[in-house]
Amino acid sequence: MIKGTVAELLNSDKILQEVHVKGWVRTFRSNRFIALNDGSTIHNIQCVVDFENMNESTLKKIATGAAISVTGTLVESQGKGQKVEIQVTKLEVLGESNPEEYPIQPKRHSLEFLRENAHLRIRTNTFSSVMRVRSALSFAVHKYFTENGFYNFHAPIITGSDAEGAGEMFHVSTFDPKNVPTNENGEVDYSKDFFGKETNLTVSGQLEAETYAMALGKVYTFGPTFRAENSNTTRHLAEFWMIEPEVAFNDLDANMDLGEDFIKSVIKDVLTNCKDDIEFLENRLLQEEKSKPQIERSEMALIEKLNFVIDNNFKRVSYTEAIDILRNSKPNKKKKFQFPINEWGADLQSEHERFLVEKHFKCPVILFDYPANIKAFYMRLNEDGKTVRAMDILFPGIGEIVGGSQREERLDVLKDKIDALGIDEKELWWYLDTRKFGTAVHSGFGLGFERLVQFVTGMGNIRDVIPYPRTPQNAEF
């Protein structure tokens, strides 16, 4: 007897052999045809029941959502769209499902409804495909860095520093909220808290990763990060996963090379290994696009968009050149941009980034040398004194997907930037130490993993590419 997954059996040539498989019922038609899925593939295997030889009480228990065990003969399928099917000789119901209560029925459900049933939405074709692609992308990330000599670094989740300087962090404390100790000034006395100081959930593992890169050469983090930004949009989560490589002796050009090569590699990997899921998600997206007004429809199908990234060299453009292009563009002159570009120093929005990629250059774009006052303190100041060695990678349909920089390795310049922002040097003494002892040029970038999954799957809302989304007023499941 061959015991296998649905994916293995569908690709098997063991015709007329006895097989055994377990899974969940997607549909049961005419008391005869069971569509069985076990999560190993987007496709179901058809199990044909001879109801005359089956126990009637068992047949009554077969319903959408039920877990069953099937034994039978693998035969060539008589129907269209499948190579093989199972002629059932033995069937056991492992877990019943009440069809009147089971919310995931074999029909189209709205994404909003499925978010309310996030514990069961993985049983739909859409979410099983998305999560298989997410898993494959995660593996591709680790594979790429391992094959290129990087060491995986586990950055701390609890931290006393704010890497981004934004202040939108979740506090970590063991204080009783009804009895918080204060000092003589009436301020919270964190010296009596668990860690003896104010601590938070991390927004980035970058600063800690830099310290390890200055000894191991090439490291990367891939872990959960948190941001207490009260933003209810399709692009923001309060809990998300970040990929952050840091490389000693890499300047900005080498950093851009790494970012382009990395992102092309992982997308190519998934296109190869998740072909069926990507094709299903593309067809889903095409159906969704038909219901939109013509002006809102995407110009590229999903696979075309992914190949657009893989096949094109990323155009490298300075921020200054990009501002000139945007300022003189038709959408800007005709006031079509929601955020008009009037002068150098403007913080670019998604609409500007997408214009550069989709309309002007018609390829992925890497912008570099941004104004210092709109970027983080740790980015290396250029000789002009007003720009920093920052870089953002821009994609079609999404805008910025990667943000990074050459780090400021000069102790005196870094201290001046920290002082100007009012950051207490005592909080970053360990970070400044790396600029005292063997400092060197180094660079890195950050890539929000969910943003990457969203791009590769074509899903319109970031809440649909993470198993259990954490957003303002939502911590269910």
Residue pairs with C-beta under 8 A, 6 or more apart in sequence:
1 17
1 18
1 19
1 20
1 71
2 9
2 12
2 14
2 17
2 18
2 19
2 20
2 74
3 19
3 20
3 21
4 12
4 19
4 20
4 21
5 21
5 38
5 40
5 41
6 21
6 23
6 36
6 37
6 38
6 40
6 41
6 43
6 44
6 45
7 40
7 41
7 43
8 40
9 19
9 21
9 45
9 74
9 84
9 86
10 41
10 43
10 45
10 82
10 83
10 84
12 19
12 74
12 84
14 74
15 74
15 75
15 76
15 84
16 73
16 74
16 75
17 73
17 74
18 71
18 72
18 73
18 74
18 89
19 71
19 72
19 73
19 74
19 86
20 69
20 70
20 71
21 36
21 38
21 45
21 69
21 70
21 86
22 38
22 67
22 68
22 69
22 70
22 94
23 36
23 37
23 38
23 39
23 45
23 67
23 68
23 70
24 36
24 37
24 38
24 65
24 66
24 67
24 68
24 123
25 34
25 35
25 36
25 62
25 63
25 64
25 65
25 66
25 67
25 68
25 97
26 35
26 36
26 37
26 44
26 64
26 106
27 33
27 34
27 35
27 64
27 106
28 34
28 35
28 62
28 63
28 64
29 35
31 49
31 51
31 59
32 48
32 49
32 51
33 46
33 47
33 48
33 49
34 46
34 47
34 48
34 49
34 62
34 68
34 70
34 88
35 44
35 45
35 46
35 47
36 44
36 45
36 46
36 47
36 68
36 70
37 43
37 44
37 45
37 128
39 122
39 128
41 276
42 125
42 128
42 129
42 132
42 276
42 277
42 280
43 82
43 276
45 82
45 84
45 85
45 86
46 77
46 79
46 82
46 85
46 86
47 70
47 72
47 85
47 86
47 88
47 91
48 85
48 86
48 87
48 88
49 59
49 88
49 91
50 87
50 88
51 59
54 88
54 91
58 91
58 92
58 93
61 93
61 96
62 68
62 91
62 93
63 96
63 97
63 98
63 99
63 102
64 97
64 99
64 102
64 104
64 105
64 106
65 97
65 99
65 102
65 104
65 123
66 93
66 94
66 95
66 96
66 97
67 93
67 94
67 95
67 97
68 91
68 92
68 93
68 94
69 91
69 92
69 94
70 86
70 88
70 90
70 91
71 88
71 89
71 90
71 91
72 86
72 87
72 88
72 89
72 90
73 86
73 87
73 89
74 84
74 85
74 86
75 84
75 85
75 86
75 87
76 83
76 84
76 85
77 83
77 84
77 85
78 85
79 85
99 105
103 113
103 117
103 120
104 117
104 120
104 121
104 123
104 124
109 124
111 461
111 464
114 121
114 124
114 126
114 127
114 464
115 121
115 463
115 464
115 469
118 467
118 468
118 469
118 476
118 477
119 477
121 127
122 128
122 131
122 467
125 280
126 281
126 284
127 464
129 277
129 280
129 281
129 457
130 277
130 281
130 453
130 457
130 459
130 464
130 465
131 467
132 274
132 277
133 270
133 274
133 277
133 278
133 281
133 453
133 456
133 457
134 453
134 457
134 465
136 269
136 270
136 273
136 274
137 266
137 270
137 449
137 452
137 453
137 456
138 222
138 449
140 265
140 266
140 269
140 270
140 273
141 222
141 243
141 266
141 449
142 152
142 222
143 269
144 262
144 265
144 266
144 269
145 152
145 218
145 220
145 245
145 262
146 152
148 218
149 217
149 218
150 218
150 219
150 220
150 245
151 212
151 216
151 218
151 219
151 220
152 219
152 220
152 221
152 222
153 205
153 208
153 209
153 212
153 216
153 219
153 220
153 221
154 221
154 223
155 202
155 204
155 205
155 208
155 209
155 221
155 223
155 244
156 202
156 205
156 208
157 201
157 202
157 223
157 224
158 172
158 195
158 199
158 200
158 201
158 202
159 199
159 200
159 201
159 202
159 208
160 195
160 197
160 198
160 199
160 200
160 427
161 207
161 427
161 428
161 431
162 169
162 200
162 203
163 202
163 203
163 204
163 205
163 206
163 207
163 376
163 378
164 203
164 204
164 376
165 376
165 377
165 421
165 423
166 203
166 227
166 229
168 203
168 227
168 228
168 229
169 200
169 201
169 203
169 226
169 227
169 228
170 200
170 201
170 226
170 228
170 238
171 198
171 199
171 200
172 194
172 195
172 199
172 200
172 201
173 190
173 193
173 194
173 199
174 193
174 194
175 181
175 188
175 193
180 188
181 188
181 189
181 192
182 188
182 189
183 189
188 198
190 196
190 197
190 198
191 197
193 199
201 225
201 226
202 225
202 226
203 225
203 226
203 227
204 225
204 242
204 244
204 446
205 221
205 223
205 225
205 242
205 244
206 221
206 244
206 246
206 378
206 444
206 446
207 378
207 428
207 431
208 221
209 219
209 220
209 221
209 244
209 245
209 246
209 444
210 246
210 378
210 407
210 431
210 434
210 442
210 444
211 430
211 431
211 434
212 219
212 246
213 219
213 246
213 247
213 248
213 442
213 444
214 248
214 434
214 438
214 439
214 440
214 442
217 247
217 248
217 249
218 245
218 246
218 247
218 248
219 245
219 246
220 243
220 244
220 245
220 246
221 242
221 243
221 244
222 241
222 242
222 243
222 244
222 449
223 241
223 242
224 239
224 240
224 241
224 242
225 239
225 240
225 241
225 242
226 238
226 239
226 240
227 236
227 237
227 238
227 240
228 238
229 236
229 238
230 472
231 472
232 471
232 472
234 460
234 461
234 462
234 463
235 451
235 462
236 462
236 471
237 450
237 462
237 463
237 466
237 469
237 470
237 471
238 470
238 471
238 472
239 466
239 469
239 470
240 448
240 449
240 450
240 462
240 466
241 448
241 449
241 450
241 466
242 446
242 447
242 448
242 449
243 446
243 447
243 448
243 449
243 452
244 444
244 445
244 446
244 447
245 258
245 262
245 444
245 445
246 442
246 443
246 444
247 254
247 255
247 258
247 442
247 443
247 444
248 440
248 442
249 440
249 441
249 442
250 258
250 406
250 441
250 442
250 443
250 444
251 389
251 406
251 441
251 443
252 368
252 380
252 389
252 391
252 405
252 406
252 443
254 443
255 391
255 404
255 405
255 406
255 443
255 444
255 445
256 314
256 316
256 366
256 368
256 391
258 445
259 366
259 391
259 393
259 402
259 404
259 445
260 313
260 314
260 364
260 366
260 393
263 309
263 393
263 401
263 402
263 447
263 452
264 309
264 310
266 452
267 306
267 309
267 310
267 456
268 310
270 278
270 456
271 278
271 303
271 306
271 307
271 310
278 302
278 303
278 306
278 456
278 457
279 303
281 302
281 457
281 458
281 459
282 301
282 302
282 303
282 458
284 458
285 298
285 301
285 302
285 458
286 301
288 460
289 297
289 298
298 305
298 397
299 358
300 308
300 396
300 397
302 457
302 458
305 396
305 397
305 455
305 458
306 456
308 363
308 364
308 396
309 364
309 395
309 396
312 363
312 364
313 363
314 363
314 364
314 365
314 366
314 393
315 361
315 363
315 364
315 365
315 366
316 365
316 366
316 368
317 325
317 356
317 361
317 365
317 366
317 367
317 368
318 367
318 368
318 369
319 348
319 367
319 368
319 369
319 370
319 371
319 387
320 344
320 369
320 387
322 348
322 352
322 356
322 365
322 367
323 341
323 344
323 346
325 356
325 360
326 332
326 337
326 341
326 348
326 352
326 355
326 356
327 341
327 342
329 355
329 359
329 360
330 336
331 337
331 355
332 340
332 341
337 349
337 351
337 352
337 355
338 349
338 351
339 346
339 349
339 351
339 352
341 352
344 371
345 371
345 373
345 374
347 374
348 367
349 399
350 398
350 399
350 400
351 399
353 365
353 367
353 392
353 394
353 399
353 400
354 394
354 396
354 397
354 398
354 399
356 365
356 367
356 394
357 363
357 364
357 365
357 394
357 395
357 396
357 399
358 396
358 397
364 393
364 394
364 395
364 396
365 393
365 394
366 391
366 392
366 393
366 394
367 391
367 392
367 394
368 389
368 390
368 391
368 392
369 382
369 387
369 388
369 389
369 390
370 387
370 388
370 390
370 392
371 386
371 387
371 388
372 379
372 381
372 385
372 386
372 387
372 388
375 388
375 390
375 405
376 405
377 408
377 414
377 417
377 418
377 421
377 423
378 405
378 407
378 408
378 414
379 388
379 389
379 390
379 405
379 406
379 407
379 408
380 388
380 389
380 405
380 406
380 407
380 408
380 409
380 410
381 387
381 388
381 389
381 408
381 413
381 417
382 388
382 389
388 405
389 405
389 406
389 443
390 403
390 404
390 405
391 402
391 403
391 404
391 405
391 445
392 400
392 402
392 403
392 404
393 400
393 401
393 402
393 403
393 445
394 400
394 401
395 401
395 455
397 455
398 451
398 454
398 455
401 447
401 448
401 451
401 452
401 455
402 445
402 446
402 447
403 445
403 446
404 443
404 444
404 445
404 446
405 443
405 444
405 445
406 441
406 442
406 443
407 442
407 443
407 444
408 414
408 417
409 435
409 439
409 440
409 441
409 442
410 435
410 439
411 432
411 435
411 436
411 439
414 432
414 435
415 425
415 432
418 425
418 428
419 425
425 432
450 462
450 465
450 466
451 462
453 459
453 465
453 466
454 462
454 465
457 465
459 465
462 469
463 469
463 471
468 476
468 477
